[in-house]
């Protein structure tokens, strides 16, 4: 897929996300977030040393998506299990989810490793997507989102400034741990991206994807980041539904749809925490594991739709401690 040259495009994820950064700053008390300067870099704490909020999580997720998607939270029925959900809708799914939201940048933060995502990845071209598609975002302002138990150290901040090639005053860093209100929302908002990543792993032509819509249950905050990692990913594997509008032939989509959901994985019915502990590191896990629970492919050429997978409320209840 060939992305538009964003040097002149209004779809630059860093520029699209900047108004959301201003909203964080203006509404910091309302959102229960902390805003501070660190060597001129703006660091927004969404749950490390502050309580944060679901509302901050919605904004965090929208920033991760480069301002190219709508993010909402509401109640939904998951096959008889009524629970809060995170919903993402976008007319620019590949740019929003893979060129921005995808957590493809491990960043050393003291003794820990933070999972980096967000619009800044499109400046540094961090991730194989950029090698395949030649996508670039030219922006003076850079925004990075960290899934981290700690705020960025001075060394991590300096590393990001150097890597992104921006002035410190033009760098904005958001941070939230997995086990937090904001962290729970921003991970649940990754269901649509998970389906796209699976399609990319399967070698599908992403240029055929027109738009996307995803829902995922919002896990309750766990007592530890490890358990939160398990709950958040179980929510995607066993509770998410994604729908993509595509332009392709029916035979291809009929064959493709059965390869996407998690129910066709050999790891199916295992809690994610078991899978994680077996591999030992998040980035070592087989990419085929990361899958939505339920998939719809709607062909804009023929008007036909194709479905595979299903929800597992029993496994969600167990994972969520209900």
Secondary structure as UniProt FT lines:
FT   TURN            6..7
FT   TURN            10..11
FT   HELIX           13..26
FT   HELIX           28..31
FT   STRAND          34..38
FT   TURN            39..40
FT   STRAND          41..45
FT   HELIX           54..64
FT   TURN            65..67
FT   STRAND          70..78
FT   TURN            79..80
FT   STRAND          81..90
FT   HELIX           94..101
FT   STRAND          105..109
FT   TURN            110..111
FT   STRAND          112..117
FT   TURN            119..120
FT   HELIX           121..124
FT   HELIX           128..133
FT   STRAND          142..147
FT   HELIX           154..164
FT   HELIX           168..170
FT   STRAND          171..176
FT   HELIX           181..188
FT   TURN            189..190
FT   HELIX           191..201
FT   TURN            202..203
FT   HELIX           206..208
FT   STRAND          209..217
FT   HELIX           225..239
FT   STRAND          241..246
FT   HELIX           250..256
FT   HELIX           257..259
FT   HELIX           262..264
FT   TURN            266..269
FT   HELIX           272..279
FT   HELIX           282..284
FT   HELIX           287..289
FT   STRAND          294..299
FT   TURN            300..302
FT   STRAND          305..309
FT   HELIX           313..319
FT   TURN            320..321
//
